[in-house]
Amino acid sequence: MCLTTPGRIVRVDSPAPELRTAEVDFGIALRKVSLVYLPEAEVGDYIIVQAGFAIRRLAEPEALEALAYARELAAASIEPSVPAGASP
C-alpha cells in the first residue's frame, strides 16, 4: 500500500516538452518531479506524485481536504500511546 500526499507546483522547468520537471512543495519538503505523464500541469496546480512522476492533478478543495487529513494522521501518530489498562 502506498500513501500519497498532494503537493503544489511552485516552479516548472521546461527544457523540452518530454523533459518538463517541476519543483513541488509538499508542506515539509520541496521535491523535483517529472511532468512527463502530466504535461499540462502548471505553477499553482496541486498534484499527486508517484515514484517521482506527477500522475494526477487535483482541484484545490480536494487537495486541501487531503492535506488536512494528512495533518490529522501525522498528529495522531506522534501522540504518546498508553498501554491498555495503564493510566495516563
PyMOL Python script that loads the backbone (N, CA, C, O; Angstrom):
from pymol import cmd

cmd.read_pdbstr("""\
ATOM      1  N   MET A   1       0.845  -1.177   0.000  1.00  0.00           N
ATOM      2  CA  MET A   1       0.000   0.000   0.000  1.00  0.00           C
ATOM      3  C   MET A   1       0.889   1.238   0.000  1.00  0.00           C
ATOM      4  O   MET A   1       1.950   1.261   0.623  1.00  0.00           O
ATOM      5  N   CYS A   2       0.443   2.243  -0.696  1.00  0.00           N
ATOM      6  CA  CYS A   2       1.216   3.475  -0.804  1.00  0.00           C
ATOM      7  C   CYS A   2       0.324   4.647  -0.426  1.00  0.00           C
ATOM      8  O   CYS A   2      -0.804   4.757  -0.906  1.00  0.00           O
ATOM      9  N   LEU A   3       0.828   5.510   0.425  1.00  0.00           N
ATOM     10  CA  LEU A   3       0.098   6.703   0.830  1.00  0.00           C
ATOM     11  C   LEU A   3       0.739   7.896   0.147  1.00  0.00           C
ATOM     12  O   LEU A   3       1.939   8.131   0.289  1.00  0.00           O
ATOM     13  N   THR A   4      -0.060   8.646  -0.592  1.00  0.00           N
ATOM     14  CA  THR A   4       0.474   9.835  -1.247  1.00  0.00           C
ATOM     15  C   THR A   4      -0.179  11.072  -0.671  1.00  0.00           C
ATOM     16  O   THR A   4      -1.318  11.031  -0.206  1.00  0.00           O
ATOM     17  N   THR A   5       0.546  12.163  -0.704  1.00  0.00           N
ATOM     18  CA  THR A   5       0.055  13.447  -0.227  1.00  0.00           C
ATOM     19  C   THR A   5       0.130  14.437  -1.373  1.00  0.00           C
ATOM     20  O   THR A   5       1.113  14.455  -2.113  1.00  0.00           O
ATOM     21  N   PRO A   6      -0.888  15.255  -1.527  1.00  0.00           N
ATOM     22  CA  PRO A   6      -0.825  16.254  -2.595  1.00  0.00           C
ATOM     23  C   PRO A   6       0.307  17.252  -2.360  1.00  0.00           C
ATOM     24  O   PRO A   6       0.669  17.560  -1.224  1.00  0.00           O
ATOM     25  N   GLY A   7       0.843  17.735  -3.449  1.00  0.00           N
ATOM     26  CA  GLY A   7       1.830  18.788  -3.397  1.00  0.00           C
ATOM     27  C   GLY A   7       1.421  19.880  -4.364  1.00  0.00           C
ATOM     28  O   GLY A   7       0.622  19.653  -5.272  1.00  0.00           O
ATOM     29  N   ARG A   8       1.971  21.064  -4.166  1.00  0.00           N
ATOM     30  CA  ARG A   8       1.640  22.205  -5.027  1.00  0.00           C
ATOM     31  C   ARG A   8       2.869  22.589  -5.837  1.00  0.00           C
ATOM     32  O   ARG A   8       3.958  22.763  -5.290  1.00  0.00           O
ATOM     33  N   ILE A   9       2.684  22.718  -7.129  1.00  0.00           N
ATOM     34  CA  ILE A   9       3.795  23.083  -8.015  1.00  0.00           C
ATOM     35  C   ILE A   9       4.170  24.545  -7.764  1.00  0.00           C
ATOM     36  O   ILE A   9       3.325  25.439  -7.832  1.00  0.00           O
ATOM     37  N   VAL A  10       5.461  24.770  -7.472  1.00  0.00           N
ATOM     38  CA  VAL A  10       5.938  26.133  -7.237  1.00  0.00           C
ATOM     39  C   VAL A  10       6.826  26.637  -8.366  1.00  0.00           C
ATOM     40  O   VAL A  10       7.042  27.842  -8.498  1.00  0.00           O
ATOM     41  N   ARG A  11       7.347  25.711  -9.189  1.00  0.00           N
ATOM     42  CA  ARG A  11       8.170  26.124 -10.321  1.00  0.00           C
ATOM     43  C   ARG A  11       8.156  25.013 -11.370  1.00  0.00           C
ATOM     44  O   ARG A  11       8.162  23.829 -11.033  1.00  0.00           O
ATOM     45  N   VAL A  12       8.138  25.406 -12.639  1.00  0.00           N
ATOM     46  CA  VAL A  12       8.199  24.445 -13.738  1.00  0.00           C
ATOM     47  C   VAL A  12       9.424  24.762 -14.586  1.00  0.00           C
ATOM     48  O   VAL A  12       9.651  25.908 -14.973  1.00  0.00           O
ATOM     49  N   ASP A  13      10.205  23.729 -14.865  1.00  0.00           N
ATOM     50  CA  ASP A  13      11.347  23.847 -15.774  1.00  0.00           C
ATOM     51  C   ASP A  13      10.952  23.126 -17.050  1.00  0.00           C
ATOM     52  O   ASP A  13      10.501  21.982 -16.995  1.00  0.00           O
ATOM     53  N   SER A  14      11.110  23.764 -18.187  1.00  0.00           N
ATOM     54  CA  SER A  14      10.678  23.125 -19.432  1.00  0.00           C
ATOM     55  C   SER A  14      11.728  23.230 -20.526  1.00  0.00           C
ATOM     56  O   SER A  14      11.579  24.018 -21.460  1.00  0.00           O
ATOM     57  N   PRO A  15      12.802  22.431 -20.417  1.00  0.00           N
ATOM     58  CA  PRO A  15      13.808  22.442 -21.474  1.00  0.00           C
ATOM     59  C   PRO A  15      13.261  21.870 -22.777  1.00  0.00           C
ATOM     60  O   PRO A  15      13.653  22.312 -23.857  1.00  0.00           O
ATOM     61  N   ALA A  16      12.366  20.901 -22.689  1.00  0.00           N
ATOM     62  CA  ALA A  16      11.682  20.297 -23.841  1.00  0.00           C
ATOM     63  C   ALA A  16      10.417  19.652 -23.286  1.00  0.00           C
ATOM     64  O   ALA A  16      10.411  19.213 -22.136  1.00  0.00           O
ATOM     65  N   PRO A  17       9.356  19.585 -24.066  1.00  0.00           N
ATOM     66  CA  PRO A  17       8.086  19.050 -23.541  1.00  0.00           C
ATOM     67  C   PRO A  17       8.211  17.688 -22.865  1.00  0.00           C
ATOM     68  O   PRO A  17       7.574  17.450 -21.840  1.00  0.00           O
ATOM     69  N   GLU A  18       9.011  16.804 -23.415  1.00  0.00           N
ATOM     70  CA  GLU A  18       9.135  15.466 -22.833  1.00  0.00           C
ATOM     71  C   GLU A  18      10.074  15.428 -21.620  1.00  0.00           C
ATOM     72  O   GLU A  18      10.195  14.394 -20.963  1.00  0.00           O
ATOM     73  N   LEU A  19      10.733  16.546 -21.324  1.00  0.00           N
ATOM     74  CA  LEU A  19      11.653  16.607 -20.192  1.00  0.00           C
ATOM     75  C   LEU A  19      11.194  17.571 -19.100  1.00  0.00           C
ATOM     76  O   LEU A  19      11.967  17.886 -18.196  1.00  0.00           O
ATOM     77  N   ARG A  20       9.943  18.046 -19.171  1.00  0.00           N
ATOM     78  CA  ARG A  20       9.461  19.016 -18.179  1.00  0.00           C
ATOM     79  C   ARG A  20       9.532  18.439 -16.776  1.00  0.00           C
ATOM     80  O   ARG A  20       9.173  17.286 -16.541  1.00  0.00           O
ATOM     81  N   THR A  21       9.998  19.254 -15.861  1.00  0.00           N
ATOM     82  CA  THR A  21      10.014  18.892 -14.454  1.00  0.00           C
ATOM     83  C   THR A  21       9.415  20.034 -13.652  1.00  0.00           C
ATOM     84  O   THR A  21       9.260  21.150 -14.146  1.00  0.00           O
ATOM     85  N   ALA A  22       9.084  19.732 -12.411  1.00  0.00           N
ATOM     86  CA  ALA A  22       8.521  20.751 -11.537  1.00  0.00           C
ATOM     87  C   ALA A  22       9.117  20.620 -10.150  1.00  0.00           C
ATOM     88  O   ALA A  22       9.478  19.528  -9.712  1.00  0.00           O
ATOM     89  N   GLU A  23       9.214  21.739  -9.472  1.00  0.00           N
ATOM     90  CA  GLU A  23       9.552  21.740  -8.063  1.00  0.00           C
ATOM     91  C   GLU A  23       8.219  21.785  -7.324  1.00  0.00           C
ATOM     92  O   GLU A  23       7.401  22.677  -7.552  1.00  0.00           O
ATOM     93  N   VAL A  24       8.010  20.816  -6.436  1.00  0.00           N
ATOM     94  CA  VAL A  24       6.719  20.653  -5.783  1.00  0.00           C
ATOM     95  C   VAL A  24       6.889  20.809  -4.277  1.00  0.00           C
ATOM     96  O   VAL A  24       7.788  20.218  -3.678  1.00  0.00           O
ATOM     97  N   ASP A  25       6.016  21.612  -3.672  1.00  0.00           N
ATOM     98  CA  ASP A  25       6.014  21.842  -2.230  1.00  0.00           C
ATOM     99  C   ASP A  25       5.016  20.883  -1.587  1.00  0.00           C
ATOM    100  O   ASP A  25       3.817  20.943  -1.860  1.00  0.00           O
ATOM    101  N   PHE A  26       5.527  19.995  -0.727  1.00  0.00           N
ATOM    102  CA  PHE A  26       4.680  19.040  -0.023  1.00  0.00           C
ATOM    103  C   PHE A  26       4.408  19.472   1.412  1.00  0.00           C
ATOM    104  O   PHE A  26       3.905  18.689   2.218  1.00  0.00           O
ATOM    105  N   GLY A  27       4.741  20.715   1.727  1.00  0.00           N
ATOM    106  CA  GLY A  27       4.496  21.222   3.070  1.00  0.00           C
ATOM    107  C   GLY A  27       5.668  21.014   4.008  1.00  0.00           C
ATOM    108  O   GLY A  27       5.959  21.878   4.835  1.00  0.00           O
ATOM    109  N   ILE A  28       6.345  19.881   3.894  1.00  0.00           N
ATOM    110  CA  ILE A  28       7.510  19.606   4.742  1.00  0.00           C
ATOM    111  C   ILE A  28       8.791  19.501   3.926  1.00  0.00           C
ATOM    112  O   ILE A  28       9.889  19.465   4.481  1.00  0.00           O
ATOM    113  N   ALA A  29       8.646  19.454   2.618  1.00  0.00           N
ATOM    114  CA  ALA A  29       9.818  19.330   1.749  1.00  0.00           C
ATOM    115  C   ALA A  29       9.481  19.784   0.335  1.00  0.00           C
ATOM    116  O   ALA A  29       8.334  19.711  -0.104  1.00  0.00           O
ATOM    117  N   LEU A  30      10.502  20.250  -0.360  1.00  0.00           N
ATOM    118  CA  LEU A  30      10.390  20.559  -1.788  1.00  0.00           C
ATOM    119  C   LEU A  30      11.044  19.410  -2.540  1.00  0.00           C
ATOM    120  O   LEU A  30      12.134  18.965  -2.182  1.00  0.00           O
ATOM    121  N   ARG A  31      10.378  18.936  -3.578  1.00  0.00           N
ATOM    122  CA  ARG A  31      10.918  17.831  -4.378  1.00  0.00           C
ATOM    123  C   ARG A  31      10.804  18.158  -5.860  1.00  0.00           C
ATOM    124  O   ARG A  31       9.871  18.836  -6.290  1.00  0.00           O
ATOM    125  N   LYS A  32      11.763  17.668  -6.631  1.00  0.00           N
ATOM    126  CA  LYS A  32      11.719  17.799  -8.079  1.00  0.00           C
ATOM    127  C   LYS A  32      11.038  16.554  -8.634  1.00  0.00           C
ATOM    128  O   LYS A  32      11.415  15.432  -8.296  1.00  0.00           O
ATOM    129  N   VAL A  33      10.030  16.754  -9.492  1.00  0.00           N
ATOM    130  CA  VAL A  33       9.289  15.626 -10.060  1.00  0.00           C
ATOM    131  C   VAL A  33       9.179  15.782 -11.577  1.00  0.00           C
ATOM    132  O   VAL A  33       9.289  16.882 -12.117  1.00  0.00           O
ATOM    133  N   SER A  34       8.964  14.673 -12.231  1.00  0.00           N
ATOM    134  CA  SER A  34       8.793  14.670 -13.679  1.00  0.00           C
ATOM    135  C   SER A  34       7.333  14.954 -14.033  1.00  0.00           C
ATOM    136  O   SER A  34       6.413  14.487 -13.361  1.00  0.00           O
ATOM    137  N   LEU A  35       7.143  15.730 -15.103  1.00  0.00           N
ATOM    138  CA  LEU A  35       5.798  16.022 -15.606  1.00  0.00           C
ATOM    139  C   LEU A  35       5.502  15.277 -16.907  1.00  0.00           C
ATOM    140  O   LEU A  35       4.587  15.651 -17.641  1.00  0.00           O
ATOM    141  N   VAL A  36       6.266  14.230 -17.193  1.00  0.00           N
ATOM    142  CA  VAL A  36       6.093  13.512 -18.452  1.00  0.00           C
ATOM    143  C   VAL A  36       4.679  12.948 -18.601  1.00  0.00           C
ATOM    144  O   VAL A  36       4.156  12.902 -19.715  1.00  0.00           O
ATOM    145  N   TYR A  37       4.052  12.518 -17.508  1.00  0.00           N
ATOM    146  CA  TYR A  37       2.695  11.961 -17.575  1.00  0.00           C
ATOM    147  C   TYR A  37       1.606  13.016 -17.387  1.00  0.00           C
ATOM    148  O   TYR A  37       0.421  12.729 -17.551  1.00  0.00           O
ATOM    149  N   LEU A  38       2.012  14.223 -17.046  1.00  0.00           N
ATOM    150  CA  LEU A  38       1.062  15.300 -16.788  1.00  0.00           C
ATOM    151  C   LEU A  38       1.590  16.595 -17.403  1.00  0.00           C
ATOM    152  O   LEU A  38       1.831  17.565 -16.686  1.00  0.00           O
ATOM    153  N   PRO A  39       1.772  16.618 -18.726  1.00  0.00           N
ATOM    154  CA  PRO A  39       2.434  17.754 -19.362  1.00  0.00           C
ATOM    155  C   PRO A  39       1.673  19.071 -19.255  1.00  0.00           C
ATOM    156  O   PRO A  39       2.265  20.136 -19.430  1.00  0.00           O
ATOM    157  N   GLU A  40       0.379  19.019 -18.972  1.00  0.00           N
ATOM    158  CA  GLU A  40      -0.419  20.243 -18.872  1.00  0.00           C
ATOM    159  C   GLU A  40      -0.315  20.919 -17.506  1.00  0.00           C
ATOM    160  O   GLU A  40      -0.859  22.009 -17.326  1.00  0.00           O
ATOM    161  N   ALA A  41       0.365  20.304 -16.541  1.00  0.00           N
ATOM    162  CA  ALA A  41       0.483  20.861 -15.194  1.00  0.00           C
ATOM    163  C   ALA A  41       1.249  22.176 -15.221  1.00  0.00           C
ATOM    164  O   ALA A  41       2.201  22.341 -15.985  1.00  0.00           O
ATOM    165  N   GLU A  42       0.819  23.109 -14.375  1.00  0.00           N
ATOM    166  CA  GLU A  42       1.419  24.437 -14.318  1.00  0.00           C
ATOM    167  C   GLU A  42       1.642  24.867 -12.873  1.00  0.00           C
ATOM    168  O   GLU A  42       1.155  24.226 -11.941  1.00  0.00           O
ATOM    169  N   VAL A  43       2.373  25.944 -12.699  1.00  0.00           N
ATOM    170  CA  VAL A  43       2.610  26.515 -11.373  1.00  0.00           C
ATOM    171  C   VAL A  43       1.267  26.801 -10.709  1.00  0.00           C
ATOM    172  O   VAL A  43       0.361  27.362 -11.325  1.00  0.00           O
ATOM    173  N   GLY A  44       1.156  26.403  -9.434  1.00  0.00           N
ATOM    174  CA  GLY A  44      -0.068  26.604  -8.679  1.00  0.00           C
ATOM    175  C   GLY A  44      -0.962  25.385  -8.630  1.00  0.00           C
ATOM    176  O   GLY A  44      -1.835  25.296  -7.767  1.00  0.00           O
ATOM    177  N   ASP A  45      -0.763  24.433  -9.548  1.00  0.00           N
ATOM    178  CA  ASP A  45      -1.575  23.213  -9.552  1.00  0.00           C
ATOM    179  C   ASP A  45      -1.206  22.322  -8.371  1.00  0.00           C
ATOM    180  O   ASP A  45      -0.047  22.239  -7.966  1.00  0.00           O
ATOM    181  N   TYR A  46      -2.216  21.665  -7.839  1.00  0.00           N
ATOM    182  CA  TYR A  46      -1.991  20.603  -6.856  1.00  0.00           C
ATOM    183  C   TYR A  46      -1.936  19.291  -7.616  1.00  0.00           C
ATOM    184  O   TYR A  46      -2.744  19.037  -8.509  1.00  0.00           O
ATOM    185  N   ILE A  47      -0.965  18.457  -7.245  1.00  0.00           N
ATOM    186  CA  ILE A  47      -0.782  17.197  -7.961  1.00  0.00           C
ATOM    187  C   ILE A  47      -0.515  16.053  -6.981  1.00  0.00           C
ATOM    188  O   ILE A  47      -0.156  16.271  -5.824  1.00  0.00           O
ATOM    189  N   ILE A  48      -0.701  14.834  -7.476  1.00  0.00           N
ATOM    190  CA  ILE A  48      -0.305  13.623  -6.771  1.00  0.00           C
ATOM    191  C   ILE A  48       0.933  13.097  -7.486  1.00  0.00           C
ATOM    192  O   ILE A  48       0.983  13.060  -8.716  1.00  0.00           O
ATOM    193  N   VAL A  49       1.930  12.691  -6.706  1.00  0.00           N
ATOM    194  CA  VAL A  49       3.188  12.196  -7.262  1.00  0.00           C
ATOM    195  C   VAL A  49       3.382  10.746  -6.836  1.00  0.00           C
ATOM    196  O   VAL A  49       3.183  10.394  -5.674  1.00  0.00           O
ATOM    197  N   GLN A  50       3.767   9.925  -7.785  1.00  0.00           N
ATOM    198  CA  GLN A  50       4.076   8.520  -7.503  1.00  0.00           C
ATOM    199  C   GLN A  50       5.442   8.206  -8.093  1.00  0.00           C
ATOM    200  O   GLN A  50       5.658   8.382  -9.292  1.00  0.00           O
ATOM    201  N   ALA A  51       6.357   7.747  -7.266  1.00  0.00           N
ATOM    202  CA  ALA A  51       7.701   7.362  -7.700  1.00  0.00           C
ATOM    203  C   ALA A  51       8.400   8.457  -8.513  1.00  0.00           C
ATOM    204  O   ALA A  51       9.108   8.168  -9.478  1.00  0.00           O
ATOM    205  N   GLY A  52       8.193   9.717  -8.112  1.00  0.00           N
ATOM    206  CA  GLY A  52       8.873  10.819  -8.775  1.00  0.00           C
ATOM    207  C   GLY A  52       8.188  11.368 -10.014  1.00  0.00           C
ATOM    208  O   GLY A  52       8.723  12.258 -10.676  1.00  0.00           O
ATOM    209  N   PHE A  53       6.987  10.838 -10.340  1.00  0.00           N
ATOM    210  CA  PHE A  53       6.236  11.287 -11.511  1.00  0.00           C
ATOM    211  C   PHE A  53       4.890  11.864 -11.078  1.00  0.00           C
ATOM    212  O   PHE A  53       4.170  11.251 -10.290  1.00  0.00           O
ATOM    213  N   ALA A  54       4.558  13.039 -11.592  1.00  0.00           N
ATOM    214  CA  ALA A  54       3.227  13.604 -11.367  1.00  0.00           C
ATOM    215  C   ALA A  54       2.233  12.748 -12.151  1.00  0.00           C
ATOM    216  O   ALA A  54       2.396  12.547 -13.355  1.00  0.00           O
ATOM    217  N   ILE A  55       1.199  12.243 -11.463  1.00  0.00           N
ATOM    218  CA  ILE A  55       0.261  11.340 -12.139  1.00  0.00           C
ATOM    219  C   ILE A  55      -1.162  11.863 -12.191  1.00  0.00           C
ATOM    220  O   ILE A  55      -1.981  11.338 -12.946  1.00  0.00           O
ATOM    221  N   ARG A  56      -1.482  12.899 -11.395  1.00  0.00           N
ATOM    222  CA  ARG A  56      -2.865  13.386 -11.386  1.00  0.00           C
ATOM    223  C   ARG A  56      -2.912  14.791 -10.836  1.00  0.00           C
ATOM    224  O   ARG A  56      -2.235  15.111  -9.858  1.00  0.00           O
ATOM    225  N   ARG A  57      -3.723  15.642 -11.475  1.00  0.00           N
ATOM    226  CA  ARG A  57      -3.992  16.973 -10.921  1.00  0.00           C
ATOM    227  C   ARG A  57      -5.198  16.868 -10.009  1.00  0.00           C
ATOM    228  O   ARG A  57      -6.087  16.046 -10.227  1.00  0.00           O
ATOM    229  N   LEU A  58      -5.221  17.713  -8.980  1.00  0.00           N
ATOM    230  CA  LEU A  58      -6.340  17.762  -8.044  1.00  0.00           C
ATOM    231  C   LEU A  58      -6.920  19.168  -8.014  1.00  0.00           C
ATOM    232  O   LEU A  58      -6.197  20.154  -8.161  1.00  0.00           O
ATOM    233  N   ALA A  59      -8.231  19.247  -7.823  1.00  0.00           N
ATOM    234  CA  ALA A  59      -8.857  20.545  -7.583  1.00  0.00           C
ATOM    235  C   ALA A  59      -8.399  21.028  -6.209  1.00  0.00           C
ATOM    236  O   ALA A  59      -8.167  20.215  -5.315  1.00  0.00           O
ATOM    237  N   GLU A  60      -8.268  22.321  -6.035  1.00  0.00           N
ATOM    238  CA  GLU A  60      -7.769  22.863  -4.770  1.00  0.00           C
ATOM    239  C   GLU A  60      -8.571  22.379  -3.559  1.00  0.00           C
ATOM    240  O   GLU A  60      -7.955  21.988  -2.566  1.00  0.00           O
ATOM    241  N   PRO A  61      -9.917  22.381  -3.583  1.00  0.00           N
ATOM    242  CA  PRO A  61     -10.654  21.902  -2.405  1.00  0.00           C
ATOM    243  C   PRO A  61     -10.328  20.444  -2.059  1.00  0.00           C
ATOM    244  O   PRO A  61     -10.205  20.095  -0.885  1.00  0.00           O
ATOM    245  N   GLU A  62     -10.190  19.608  -3.074  1.00  0.00           N
ATOM    246  CA  GLU A  62      -9.857  18.197  -2.856  1.00  0.00           C
ATOM    247  C   GLU A  62      -8.454  18.070  -2.246  1.00  0.00           C
ATOM    248  O   GLU A  62      -8.242  17.273  -1.331  1.00  0.00           O
ATOM    249  N   ALA A  63      -7.514  18.844  -2.748  1.00  0.00           N
ATOM    250  CA  ALA A  63      -6.144  18.806  -2.236  1.00  0.00           C
ATOM    251  C   ALA A  63      -6.085  19.307  -0.797  1.00  0.00           C
ATOM    252  O   ALA A  63      -5.410  18.704   0.038  1.00  0.00           O
ATOM    253  N   LEU A  64      -6.774  20.388  -0.499  1.00  0.00           N
ATOM    254  CA  LEU A  64      -6.753  20.934   0.860  1.00  0.00           C
ATOM    255  C   LEU A  64      -7.395  19.974   1.855  1.00  0.00           C
ATOM    256  O   LEU A  64      -6.939  19.865   2.994  1.00  0.00           O
ATOM    257  N   GLU A  65      -8.451  19.278   1.435  1.00  0.00           N
ATOM    258  CA  GLU A  65      -9.080  18.286   2.300  1.00  0.00           C
ATOM    259  C   GLU A  65      -8.109  17.135   2.583  1.00  0.00           C
ATOM    260  O   GLU A  65      -7.981  16.697   3.726  1.00  0.00           O
ATOM    261  N   ALA A  66      -7.431  16.653   1.553  1.00  0.00           N
ATOM    262  CA  ALA A  66      -6.456  15.574   1.724  1.00  0.00           C
ATOM    263  C   ALA A  66      -5.309  16.013   2.632  1.00  0.00           C
ATOM    264  O   ALA A  66      -4.848  15.236   3.468  1.00  0.00           O
ATOM    265  N   LEU A  67      -4.850  17.247   2.473  1.00  0.00           N
ATOM    266  CA  LEU A  67      -3.772  17.752   3.318  1.00  0.00           C
ATOM    267  C   LEU A  67      -4.211  17.862   4.779  1.00  0.00           C
ATOM    268  O   LEU A  67      -3.422  17.598   5.686  1.00  0.00           O
ATOM    269  N   ALA A  68      -5.468  18.250   5.008  1.00  0.00           N
ATOM    270  CA  ALA A  68      -5.991  18.317   6.375  1.00  0.00           C
ATOM    271  C   ALA A  68      -6.009  16.930   7.005  1.00  0.00           C
ATOM    272  O   ALA A  68      -5.628  16.772   8.165  1.00  0.00           O
ATOM    273  N   TYR A  69      -6.447  15.925   6.254  1.00  0.00           N
ATOM    274  CA  TYR A  69      -6.440  14.546   6.759  1.00  0.00           C
ATOM    275  C   TYR A  69      -5.013  14.083   7.045  1.00  0.00           C
ATOM    276  O   TYR A  69      -4.773  13.404   8.043  1.00  0.00           O
ATOM    277  N   ALA A  70      -4.073  14.440   6.188  1.00  0.00           N
ATOM    278  CA  ALA A  70      -2.676  14.050   6.392  1.00  0.00           C
ATOM    279  C   ALA A  70      -2.127  14.679   7.673  1.00  0.00           C
ATOM    280  O   ALA A  70      -1.389  14.028   8.412  1.00  0.00           O
ATOM    281  N   ARG A  71      -2.481  15.945   7.943  1.00  0.00           N
ATOM    282  CA  ARG A  71      -2.038  16.598   9.183  1.00  0.00           C
ATOM    283  C   ARG A  71      -2.629  15.898  10.400  1.00  0.00           C
ATOM    284  O   ARG A  71      -1.937  15.701  11.398  1.00  0.00           O
ATOM    285  N   GLU A  72      -3.915  15.518  10.324  1.00  0.00           N
ATOM    286  CA  GLU A  72      -4.547  14.799  11.431  1.00  0.00           C
ATOM    287  C   GLU A  72      -3.853  13.465  11.682  1.00  0.00           C
ATOM    288  O   GLU A  72      -3.593  13.091  12.825  1.00  0.00           O
ATOM    289  N   LEU A  73      -3.560  12.761  10.609  1.00  0.00           N
ATOM    290  CA  LEU A  73      -2.883  11.471  10.720  1.00  0.00           C
ATOM    291  C   LEU A  73      -1.501  11.635  11.339  1.00  0.00           C
ATOM    292  O   LEU A  73      -1.105  10.853  12.203  1.00  0.00           O
ATOM    293  N   ALA A  74      -0.775  12.644  10.900  1.00  0.00           N
ATOM    294  CA  ALA A  74       0.562  12.890  11.441  1.00  0.00           C
ATOM    295  C   ALA A  74       0.482  13.248  12.923  1.00  0.00           C
ATOM    296  O   ALA A  74       1.304  12.783  13.712  1.00  0.00           O
ATOM    297  N   ALA A  75      -0.484  14.057  13.308  1.00  0.00           N
ATOM    298  CA  ALA A  75      -0.633  14.438  14.709  1.00  0.00           C
ATOM    299  C   ALA A  75      -0.987  13.227  15.560  1.00  0.00           C
ATOM    300  O   ALA A  75      -0.483  13.085  16.675  1.00  0.00           O
ATOM    301  N   ALA A  76      -1.837  12.364  15.053  1.00  0.00           N
ATOM    302  CA  ALA A  76      -2.240  11.168  15.800  1.00  0.00           C
ATOM    303  C   ALA A  76      -1.070  10.205  15.966  1.00  0.00           C
ATOM    304  O   ALA A  76      -0.974   9.524  16.987  1.00  0.00           O
ATOM    305  N   SER A  77      -0.196  10.140  14.994  1.00  0.00           N
ATOM    306  CA  SER A  77       0.906   9.188  15.056  1.00  0.00           C
ATOM    307  C   SER A  77       2.028   9.639  15.980  1.00  0.00           C
ATOM    308  O   SER A  77       2.875   8.822  16.343  1.00  0.00           O
ATOM    309  N   ILE A  78       2.067  10.916  16.378  1.00  0.00           N
ATOM    310  CA  ILE A  78       3.135  11.373  17.268  1.00  0.00           C
ATOM    311  C   ILE A  78       2.674  11.517  18.699  1.00  0.00           C
ATOM    312  O   ILE A  78       3.486  11.774  19.588  1.00  0.00           O
ATOM    313  N   GLU A  79       1.365  11.354  18.941  1.00  0.00           N
ATOM    314  CA  GLU A  79       0.881  11.409  20.304  1.00  0.00           C
ATOM    315  C   GLU A  79       1.368  10.177  21.050  1.00  0.00           C
ATOM    316  O   GLU A  79       1.356   9.081  20.491  1.00  0.00           O
ATOM    317  N   PRO A  80       1.797  10.331  22.302  1.00  0.00           N
ATOM    318  CA  PRO A  80       2.265   9.159  23.043  1.00  0.00           C
ATOM    319  C   PRO A  80       1.127   8.180  23.252  1.00  0.00           C
ATOM    320  O   PRO A  80      -0.002   8.580  23.537  1.00  0.00           O
ATOM    321  N   SER A  81       1.419   6.914  23.113  1.00  0.00           N
ATOM    322  CA  SER A  81       0.389   5.907  23.325  1.00  0.00           C
ATOM    323  C   SER A  81       0.489   5.375  24.745  1.00  0.00           C
ATOM    324  O   SER A  81       1.572   5.295  25.325  1.00  0.00           O
ATOM    325  N   VAL A  82      -0.649   5.018  25.282  1.00  0.00           N
ATOM    326  CA  VAL A  82      -0.720   4.482  26.639  1.00  0.00           C
ATOM    327  C   VAL A  82      -1.121   3.016  26.526  1.00  0.00           C
ATOM    328  O   VAL A  82      -2.145   2.707  25.915  1.00  0.00           O
ATOM    329  N   PRO A  83      -0.336   2.107  27.100  1.00  0.00           N
ATOM    330  CA  PRO A  83      -0.689   0.694  27.017  1.00  0.00           C
ATOM    331  C   PRO A  83      -2.067   0.435  27.609  1.00  0.00           C
ATOM    332  O   PRO A  83      -2.497   1.128  28.531  1.00  0.00           O
ATOM    333  N   ALA A  84      -2.750  -0.562  27.075  1.00  0.00           N
ATOM    334  CA  ALA A  84      -4.086  -0.925  27.563  1.00  0.00           C
ATOM    335  C   ALA A  84      -4.007  -1.241  29.050  1.00  0.00           C
ATOM    336  O   ALA A  84      -3.108  -1.949  29.503  1.00  0.00           O
ATOM    337  N   GLY A  85      -4.954  -0.709  29.792  1.00  0.00           N
ATOM    338  CA  GLY A  85      -5.023  -0.963  31.230  1.00  0.00           C
ATOM    339  C   GLY A  85      -4.166  -0.025  32.071  1.00  0.00           C
ATOM    340  O   GLY A  85      -4.282  -0.024  33.297  1.00  0.00           O
ATOM    341  N   ALA A  86      -3.322   0.761  31.449  1.00  0.00           N
ATOM    342  CA  ALA A  86      -2.474   1.702  32.194  1.00  0.00           C
ATOM    343  C   ALA A  86      -3.177   3.041  32.265  1.00  0.00           C
ATOM    344  O   ALA A  86      -3.969   3.384  31.386  1.00  0.00           O
ATOM    345  N   SER A  87      -2.891   3.792  33.303  1.00  0.00           N
ATOM    346  CA  SER A  87      -3.471   5.130  33.408  1.00  0.00           C
ATOM    347  C   SER A  87      -2.450   6.136  32.899  1.00  0.00           C
ATOM    348  O   SER A  87      -1.250   5.973  33.119  1.00  0.00           O
ATOM    349  N   PRO A  88      -2.921   7.174  32.219  1.00  0.00           N
ATOM    350  CA  PRO A  88      -2.005   8.168  31.650  1.00  0.00           C
ATOM    351  C   PRO A  88      -1.307   9.002  32.699  1.00  0.00           C
ATOM    352  O   PRO A  88      -0.509   9.877  32.362  1.00  0.00           O
TER     353      PRO A  88
END
""", "prot")
cmd.dss("prot")
cmd.show_as("cartoon", "prot")
cmd.util.cbc("prot")
cmd.orient("prot")
